Amino acid sequence: MPPPAETARRPERPRPAPPRPAPPEAPCVDTWVHAPQVIEYPTGGATIDAEGRARLSELIAFARGFETLVRIRVEGHDDTCGPVTGMMPGQERAYTARQELIDLGVDPGRIVAVGYGSTQPRAAPACGPGEVDRNRRVEFSVLVCWMPDSTR
């Protein structure tokens, strides 16, 4: 038997050079900025009404004003009045507000929901009939990466 014929090899194409690493970005400092928007709730409530939705739209405009938005923290709070107190009402409010922000087009990976319950009151409890307790609320903080002036 004759030896097998050698197959003709195609010359290899030169491979492209690997991509160059990106230049290092200028350092920035992560800073939490407290947003002025607050949503308040009735006792035991976690539903966001039309006024609350307007506050969320304001929050989105506020957050978009920062060039380097990193994250939005939704902070749910509760009071010490009513049949259900503790961490759950605040957590529920935070998750409801987070979902509304997602529905308004905010990237879910940029939103963190935290429930503080009644651990961070901003006013004395108002538990009487017809009183409004300002502790049942959702507040917002925006994490931005501030660029030092020398690198702009």
Protein Blocks (a to p, Z undefined) as FASTA:
>chain_A
ZZddddddddddddddddddddddddddddddddfbdcdddehiabdcfklmmmmmmmmm
mmmmpmklfbdcddddddfedjbecjklmmmmmmmmmmmmmmnopafklpccddekjmlc
cbdcdfbghiacfkbccddddddddddfklZZ
